[in-house]
Amino acid sequence: MPEQNHPVPIVHAPAAGPVVARLVFGAGTCDEPVTVAGVAHLVEHLVVRAALPIAAPHNAVTQDRITVFEFMATSTEEALDHVRHIAGAVRIVLESSEETVARERRVIAREDPMRYDEMVPSVHTARFGPAGPGRSGAGAAPVAGVTPDEVRHWVEQHLVAGNAVVTLTGGTIPPATVDLALLPGPSAAPLPVWTGPMRNAALVESPLGGLAASLVVPAHVAPLLEAVLEHEVFDALRLEAALAYAIDSHSVALDGERTVVVVTADADEADVEAAATIVVETLRRLAANGPGTPTTARVDAARAVNAADDAIRADVRVSTEALTRLRGLPVPPSADGPVTQQELDDLRGAVLDGLGTLVLCVDQDADVDFAALAGRLDLTHVDALSGVPTPERVWFPPRPGAGRSVHRTALLPGLADAHLEIDGTRITVRVRGLPSRMIDLAGAAVVGRRGDSGVTVVDGAGNTLHLRADEWWRGRRMVDAVVRATPPHLLRDFSD
């Protein structure tokens, strides 16, 4: 492919020390169709592989809304040379072979087995569904079947000159643009206002351990709330109750006006109920009284340290401008001084309003009466079962008829502990002792083939149904029937 250069803008901030250069593209995990979840991370790997060897300290990361390639150098020109080199590698990825893509898929499988093996609903998936925004943290099993053509399509759509910004901290003042060997193409454009489904005020059973709580708040409040939540939940769960060790918080922009702020904790199964209660009580206390004096003091101290560090200030400036240019996200309010009374008032109001948007994910393996817990917390209980309840039916007609088939886990119907019926695109599953559930495959998010050993159905809410051939009588015939009943555009190869 002939190499053509196209100008990419440079954002610069002076700073002491080495020059840090980043090539930033306005696309990340939240931009992936669910049927190719994981493709952004795979492409990031392929670009770095194509650029090797790289004679500089470097890193690459796929985030929610951006993909970043970073280098450290001793001068502006040296840093820009590394950026030019990585841009050339993007071109090389367009010609990736099946062997190259398969090799990098194996690397990803070692890097994070959960993300490679399963579609794991994160707290964002629990709120928006697997096809919604903010799927950060969700599993990415479809990456096991991503093809070179799909890699090429992602690069041609997202890793283009119009959707890129180069940031530089330190060094001499660079030119306004740098010519890079990237395809021409438009920017991602500002995030549209989200008008799709959004689950609120819910306690959701989750396959992930521990617990996670999230609120939707105005974007300008999110940075302070993220810091406050981490401190307040840390004090309540770790220092006072000793129910968790790792407490973390993060934010994902929903659109230009709203942000989802999340706090997670690694409570053991035996402590999930108590920990969930403490987290909700902490949120309600914040809505009523705001953060405690120790939390405010710690936020003030962190701000003062950051304000005194030229490198941090420069990094914040260029990173913020890149997100604003590429994704239309607003510039966060200045945080150079102590927390003001107005900020505290805004925080309390945002949490009070945000309580109606609370989604609390709890470990489904905990021995807890989740419905009762949800009732005590004034939340709607959402179980982790796939599909929707369906009335009991008469099963196993001798001749099911065109478009229908029946399957069971044992040779004789009376000995089977699970039965499955396929009627058109609808599959109905009945497990002995449980109500029947129906999933319409035409409305599934994705259906993953596990070779000939099974199939995984991910419904529109992100819940998964695993059908393993070795657990069913004539199981491979049943798996084939599910595959045939699935609309072709929803079929993917998952890891075996």
Legacy VTK file of the C-alpha trace (Angstrom):
# vtk DataFile Version 3.0
C-alpha trace
ASCII
DATASET POLYDATA
POINTS 496 float
0.000 0.000 0.000
1.539 3.357 -0.971
2.302 5.464 2.054
0.580 8.842 2.237
1.073 11.299 5.059
-1.688 13.384 6.581
-1.388 16.157 9.167
-2.284 15.407 12.787
-2.528 18.228 15.363
-0.052 18.440 18.240
-0.999 19.528 21.757
2.014 20.654 23.796
2.639 21.612 27.406
6.053 22.605 28.767
7.514 20.491 31.562
10.909 19.626 32.998
12.492 16.242 32.442
12.129 13.810 29.528
9.694 14.381 26.678
6.563 12.228 26.823
4.820 11.783 23.483
1.474 10.085 22.904
-0.380 9.237 19.727
-4.021 9.231 20.818
-6.945 7.898 18.776
-10.571 8.676 19.601
-11.784 5.084 19.921
-11.794 2.596 22.784
-13.642 -0.317 24.298
-16.907 1.606 24.549
-16.968 2.011 20.761
-16.818 -1.701 19.948
-19.867 -3.536 18.621
-20.556 -6.326 21.093
-20.042 -8.931 18.367
-16.362 -7.934 18.119
-15.800 -6.960 21.756
-12.064 -6.845 22.387
-11.073 -5.736 18.897
-9.698 -2.368 20.113
-7.341 -4.119 22.530
-6.326 -6.631 19.868
-5.523 -3.863 17.381
-3.477 -2.036 20.013
-1.391 -5.208 20.445
-1.000 -5.673 16.701
0.208 -2.090 16.198
2.895 -2.435 18.863
3.995 -5.792 17.419
4.243 -4.253 13.934
6.390 -1.411 15.334
8.961 -3.648 17.058
11.750 -3.149 17.830
11.093 0.169 19.582
14.253 1.791 20.929
12.567 3.834 23.637
10.599 3.328 26.842
7.041 2.866 25.609
3.568 1.701 26.525
0.161 1.309 24.926
-3.276 1.156 26.505
-6.870 0.797 25.365
-9.216 2.892 27.488
-12.962 3.486 27.443
-12.965 6.248 24.821
-9.401 6.381 23.486
-6.432 4.220 22.478
-3.000 5.559 23.411
0.572 4.800 22.281
3.164 6.444 24.526
6.926 7.064 24.238
9.609 8.738 26.313
12.490 10.569 24.638
15.166 13.158 25.274
14.023 15.711 22.685
10.938 16.833 20.814
12.218 15.600 17.451
13.182 12.200 18.838
9.721 11.877 20.388
8.031 12.787 17.091
10.188 10.220 15.291
8.744 7.535 17.566
5.233 8.798 16.819
5.945 8.618 13.081
7.220 5.076 13.546
4.067 3.902 15.348
1.881 5.561 12.704
3.715 3.535 10.067
2.972 0.407 12.107
-0.750 1.234 11.941
-0.459 0.975 8.156
1.265 -2.391 8.466
-1.620 -3.746 10.575
-3.918 -3.232 7.582
-2.093 -6.157 5.974
-2.230 -8.486 8.995
-2.416 -12.171 8.138
-4.585 -14.748 9.907
-1.418 -16.180 11.445
-0.412 -12.805 12.893
-3.878 -12.127 14.301
-4.141 -15.635 15.769
-0.744 -15.269 17.449
-1.753 -12.016 19.128
-5.058 -13.521 20.225
-2.998 -16.146 22.072
-1.035 -13.393 23.813
-4.269 -11.718 24.921
-5.535 -15.056 26.215
-2.516 -15.177 28.548
-2.798 -11.521 29.531
-6.322 -11.671 30.938
-8.038 -15.066 30.767
-11.375 -13.735 32.027
-11.587 -11.106 29.322
-10.631 -13.635 26.669
-12.821 -16.514 27.811
-16.149 -14.980 28.760
-18.613 -12.148 28.280
-18.640 -10.955 31.891
-21.193 -8.229 32.640
-19.548 -5.283 34.374
-21.460 -2.754 36.454
-21.763 -0.681 33.252
-23.164 -3.651 31.334
-25.658 -4.224 34.153
-26.896 -0.649 33.679
-26.895 -0.295 29.890
-26.792 -3.836 28.526
-23.902 -5.279 26.523
-24.594 -3.123 23.461
-24.811 0.124 25.414
-22.127 2.664 26.279
-19.644 2.120 29.032
-18.951 -1.587 28.626
-15.648 -0.999 30.385
-14.627 -4.110 32.295
-16.923 -6.451 30.430
-15.454 -9.689 29.213
-14.426 -9.872 25.577
-14.801 -13.491 24.495
-15.610 -12.520 20.862
-11.987 -11.411 20.418
-11.200 -15.119 20.014
-12.903 -15.010 16.628
-11.856 -11.582 15.345
-10.606 -11.883 11.763
-8.003 -9.908 9.775
-10.860 -8.280 7.846
-12.431 -7.073 11.097
-9.045 -5.784 12.270
-8.683 -3.917 8.982
-12.186 -2.439 9.300
-11.462 -1.184 12.834
-8.234 0.501 11.693
-9.859 2.059 8.630
-12.737 3.388 10.698
-10.944 4.573 13.850
-7.142 4.746 13.568
-7.213 7.531 10.992
-5.612 10.973 10.804
-8.807 12.895 11.512
-9.398 10.848 14.663
-5.895 11.335 16.082
-4.075 13.836 18.266
-0.406 13.886 19.266
0.332 15.149 22.761
3.772 16.245 23.967
4.815 17.179 27.483
8.252 18.704 27.851
10.815 19.489 25.204
10.902 22.434 22.836
7.781 23.885 21.281
6.760 21.629 18.366
5.044 22.625 15.131
1.241 22.810 15.160
0.933 19.517 13.245
2.982 16.487 12.302
2.561 14.536 9.050
1.856 10.870 9.802
1.401 7.817 7.585
-2.212 7.337 8.637
-5.252 6.847 6.442
-7.438 9.916 5.974
-10.691 9.833 7.851
-13.009 11.820 10.118
-12.943 12.221 13.864
-15.205 10.168 16.107
-17.270 13.310 16.770
-18.630 14.292 20.196
-20.389 11.629 22.213
-24.119 11.766 21.476
-26.580 12.140 24.323
-27.493 8.659 25.506
-31.230 7.996 25.082
-31.132 4.194 25.175
-32.126 1.844 28.013
-30.682 2.528 31.430
-31.366 0.404 34.504
-31.619 2.423 37.708
-32.243 1.818 41.429
-31.369 -1.859 41.136
-29.445 -4.558 42.950
-28.033 -6.870 40.294
-26.571 -10.326 40.890
-23.206 -10.468 39.145
-20.730 -13.218 38.202
-17.916 -10.926 39.342
-16.691 -11.187 42.903
-17.120 -8.501 45.534
-19.392 -5.598 44.766
-19.608 -2.479 42.614
-21.846 0.557 42.964
-22.371 3.272 40.376
-24.209 6.578 40.059
-24.910 8.817 37.070
-23.961 12.419 37.884
-23.227 15.684 36.052
-19.824 15.530 34.366
-18.369 18.490 36.284
-18.983 16.770 39.628
-17.492 13.408 38.641
-13.762 14.041 39.391
-14.446 15.139 42.951
-17.049 12.425 43.569
-14.643 9.760 42.296
-12.011 10.835 44.847
-14.511 11.269 47.670
-16.147 7.886 47.105
-12.840 6.050 47.202
-11.858 7.685 50.493
-15.265 7.376 52.172
-15.837 3.748 51.164
-12.236 2.891 52.117
-12.781 4.337 55.604
-16.144 2.612 56.059
-15.353 -0.806 54.576
-11.668 -1.314 55.316
-10.737 0.810 58.303
-13.979 0.614 60.310
-15.679 -2.660 59.269
-12.623 -4.606 57.974
-14.786 -6.157 55.233
-12.595 -5.371 52.211
-9.013 -4.594 51.283
-9.000 -3.163 47.747
-11.368 -0.237 47.175
-11.124 1.564 43.847
-13.120 4.130 41.919
-13.275 5.187 38.281
-15.449 7.169 35.893
-16.778 6.625 32.390
-18.229 9.519 30.394
-21.782 8.704 29.345
-22.031 11.743 27.087
-20.910 15.354 27.189
-23.146 16.160 30.157
-23.202 13.037 32.339
-20.649 10.641 33.797
-20.984 7.256 35.471
-18.923 7.109 38.671
-18.150 3.661 40.087
-16.688 2.363 43.326
-15.650 -1.291 43.693
-14.676 -3.401 46.712
-13.264 -6.915 47.040
-15.506 -8.161 49.851
-15.562 -11.935 50.385
-18.743 -13.896 49.674
-19.516 -14.122 53.396
-19.292 -10.329 53.742
-21.134 -9.201 50.618
-24.433 -8.460 52.363
-22.857 -6.346 55.111
-20.527 -4.601 52.667
-23.355 -3.764 50.263
-25.364 -2.262 53.106
-22.415 -0.127 54.221
-21.780 1.160 50.673
-25.403 2.227 50.219
-25.445 3.832 53.681
-22.251 5.702 52.782
-23.815 7.064 49.602
-26.901 8.212 51.466
-24.768 9.865 54.136
-22.852 11.724 51.412
-26.145 12.942 49.967
-27.229 14.228 53.378
-24.003 15.580 54.836
-21.292 15.561 52.202
-17.815 14.110 52.818
-16.240 14.058 56.258
-13.465 16.428 57.267
-10.700 13.784 56.872
-11.793 13.070 53.294
-11.848 16.743 52.367
-8.402 17.195 53.892
-7.003 14.284 51.863
-8.476 15.635 48.633
-7.016 19.068 49.421
-3.587 17.517 50.037
-3.689 15.570 46.771
-4.644 18.709 44.868
-1.801 20.661 46.449
0.737 17.974 45.518
-0.537 17.794 41.953
-0.485 21.577 41.626
3.162 21.616 42.709
4.215 18.993 40.170
4.809 20.547 36.750
4.838 17.159 35.020
1.421 16.205 36.411
-0.039 19.603 35.519
1.297 19.325 31.973
-0.013 15.780 31.601
-3.489 16.750 32.805
-3.576 19.686 30.400
-2.647 17.752 27.254
-4.761 14.703 28.179
-7.821 16.847 28.799
-7.390 18.723 25.529
-6.999 15.468 23.599
-10.273 14.110 25.037
-12.018 17.384 24.299
-10.837 17.446 20.680
-11.433 13.777 19.957
-14.581 13.006 21.953
-16.085 16.395 22.738
-15.797 15.868 26.492
-15.950 19.023 28.604
-12.894 20.448 30.323
-13.127 19.484 34.004
-13.190 22.317 36.527
-9.885 23.541 37.856
-8.709 21.590 40.893
-5.630 23.586 41.860
-6.930 24.857 45.189
-8.743 23.457 48.214
-12.262 22.085 47.841
-14.726 24.990 47.946
-18.082 25.152 49.664
-19.735 25.408 46.255
-18.061 22.158 45.191
-19.326 20.462 48.349
-22.855 21.761 47.764
-22.750 20.563 44.151
-21.459 17.175 45.301
-24.255 16.681 47.826
-26.881 17.672 45.296
-25.437 15.396 42.632
-25.333 12.379 44.969
-28.869 13.095 46.203
-30.146 13.170 42.622
-27.904 10.281 41.641
-29.267 7.928 44.291
-32.204 7.311 41.973
-29.730 5.998 39.390
-27.876 3.665 41.772
-26.893 0.268 40.372
-25.378 -2.095 42.924
-23.748 -5.299 41.612
-23.160 -8.066 44.156
-21.477 -11.467 43.895
-24.130 -13.970 42.822
-22.265 -16.780 44.612
-22.775 -15.214 48.031
-25.190 -17.044 50.339
-27.587 -14.115 50.515
-31.316 -13.626 50.091
-30.801 -11.026 47.369
-34.482 -10.154 47.031
-34.700 -9.405 50.766
-31.474 -7.403 50.670
-32.742 -5.373 47.737
-35.957 -4.691 49.638
-34.077 -3.439 52.699
-31.992 -1.154 50.486
-35.066 0.074 48.584
-33.751 -1.297 45.290
-35.268 -3.509 42.601
-33.847 -7.032 42.605
-32.440 -8.288 39.285
-31.350 -11.934 39.208
-28.558 -13.291 37.013
-30.721 -15.659 34.973
-30.740 -15.414 31.182
-33.891 -14.631 29.245
-37.359 -13.994 30.638
-39.721 -16.207 32.652
-42.145 -18.162 30.528
-45.188 -20.283 31.439
-44.723 -23.991 31.874
-45.369 -25.936 28.699
-46.089 -29.482 27.606
-42.749 -30.846 26.449
-41.468 -33.456 24.072
-44.119 -34.071 21.439
-43.151 -37.163 19.432
-42.789 -35.082 16.296
-42.031 -31.469 17.170
-42.751 -30.219 13.635
-41.011 -27.883 11.251
-38.778 -25.316 12.938
-38.990 -27.016 16.339
-36.678 -29.395 18.149
-36.473 -30.703 21.695
-33.438 -31.723 23.725
-32.718 -33.072 27.192
-29.844 -34.010 29.469
-30.642 -37.730 29.629
-31.723 -40.527 27.304
-35.187 -40.776 28.895
-37.274 -37.616 29.468
-38.161 -38.608 32.990
-34.511 -38.902 33.991
-33.444 -35.548 32.550
-32.764 -32.665 34.946
-32.928 -30.043 32.175
-34.961 -29.731 28.997
-34.589 -27.356 26.060
-36.950 -26.565 23.214
-36.102 -24.604 20.068
-38.991 -23.016 18.187
-37.866 -20.730 15.358
-35.395 -18.328 16.995
-36.748 -18.876 20.517
-35.108 -21.275 22.938
-36.849 -22.244 26.165
-34.926 -23.913 28.972
-36.413 -25.681 31.966
-34.138 -26.884 34.755
-35.782 -29.220 37.243
-37.030 -27.266 40.217
-36.738 -23.873 38.498
-39.164 -21.830 36.378
-38.750 -21.989 32.596
-36.796 -19.218 30.852
-37.050 -18.121 27.223
-34.435 -16.344 25.112
-35.215 -15.058 21.639
-31.974 -15.558 19.725
-32.984 -12.800 17.301
-32.700 -10.361 20.217
-29.488 -11.763 21.682
-26.417 -9.578 21.972
-24.088 -12.276 20.666
-23.991 -16.077 20.405
-20.592 -17.716 20.709
-19.636 -21.080 19.284
-17.167 -23.043 21.428
-15.940 -25.221 18.587
-18.199 -28.275 18.569
-18.144 -28.553 22.372
-20.805 -25.996 23.185
-22.348 -22.584 22.687
-22.747 -19.462 24.850
-25.773 -17.222 24.459
-25.464 -13.642 25.749
-28.886 -12.056 26.044
-29.777 -8.388 25.675
-29.141 -7.754 29.382
-25.667 -9.282 29.298
-26.562 -12.505 31.104
-25.034 -15.700 29.755
-26.390 -19.179 29.120
-23.735 -21.855 28.611
-24.845 -24.997 26.770
-22.099 -27.650 26.867
-22.457 -30.582 24.533
-21.098 -33.101 27.044
-23.852 -32.245 29.528
-26.717 -33.070 27.148
-27.876 -36.277 25.526
-26.879 -35.960 21.874
-25.420 -32.620 22.913
-23.647 -31.808 19.660
-26.931 -32.139 17.806
-28.467 -29.672 20.282
-25.560 -27.223 19.857
-25.912 -27.403 16.076
-29.647 -26.684 16.401
-28.994 -23.562 18.500
-26.421 -22.344 15.986
-28.840 -22.869 13.088
-31.561 -20.955 14.952
-29.299 -17.924 15.512
-29.303 -15.050 12.999
-25.912 -15.321 11.228
-24.792 -11.776 12.043
-24.900 -12.586 15.768
-22.752 -15.717 15.581
-19.127 -15.504 16.731
-16.369 -17.937 17.585
-15.581 -17.808 21.298
-12.589 -19.491 22.897
-13.150 -23.232 23.279
LINES 1 497
496 0 1 2 3 4 5 6 7 8 9 10 11 12 13 14 15 16 17 18 19 20 21 22 23 24 25 26 27 28 29 30 31 32 33 34 35 36 37 38 39 40 41 42 43 44 45 46 47 48 49 50 51 52 53 54 55 56 57 58 59 60 61 62 63 64 65 66 67 68 69 70 71 72 73 74 75 76 77 78 79 80 81 82 83 84 85 86 87 88 89 90 91 92 93 94 95 96 97 98 99 100 101 102 103 104 105 106 107 108 109 110 111 112 113 114 115 116 117 118 119 120 121 122 123 124 125 126 127 128 129 130 131 132 133 134 135 136 137 138 139 140 141 142 143 144 145 146 147 148 149 150 151 152 153 154 155 156 157 158 159 160 161 162 163 164 165 166 167 168 169 170 171 172 173 174 175 176 177 178 179 180 181 182 183 184 185 186 187 188 189 190 191 192 193 194 195 196 197 198 199 200 201 202 203 204 205 206 207 208 209 210 211 212 213 214 215 216 217 218 219 220 221 222 223 224 225 226 227 228 229 230 231 232 233 234 235 236 237 238 239 240 241 242 243 244 245 246 247 248 249 250 251 252 253 254 255 256 257 258 259 260 261 262 263 264 265 266 267 268 269 270 271 272 273 274 275 276 277 278 279 280 281 282 283 284 285 286 287 288 289 290 291 292 293 294 295 296 297 298 299 300 301 302 303 304 305 306 307 308 309 310 311 312 313 314 315 316 317 318 319 320 321 322 323 324 325 326 327 328 329 330 331 332 333 334 335 336 337 338 339 340 341 342 343 344 345 346 347 348 349 350 351 352 353 354 355 356 357 358 359 360 361 362 363 364 365 366 367 368 369 370 371 372 373 374 375 376 377 378 379 380 381 382 383 384 385 386 387 388 389 390 391 392 393 394 395 396 397 398 399 400 401 402 403 404 405 406 407 408 409 410 411 412 413 414 415 416 417 418 419 420 421 422 423 424 425 426 427 428 429 430 431 432 433 434 435 436 437 438 439 440 441 442 443 444 445 446 447 448 449 450 451 452 453 454 455 456 457 458 459 460 461 462 463 464 465 466 467 468 469 470 471 472 473 474 475 476 477 478 479 480 481 482 483 484 485 486 487 488 489 490 491 492 493 494 495
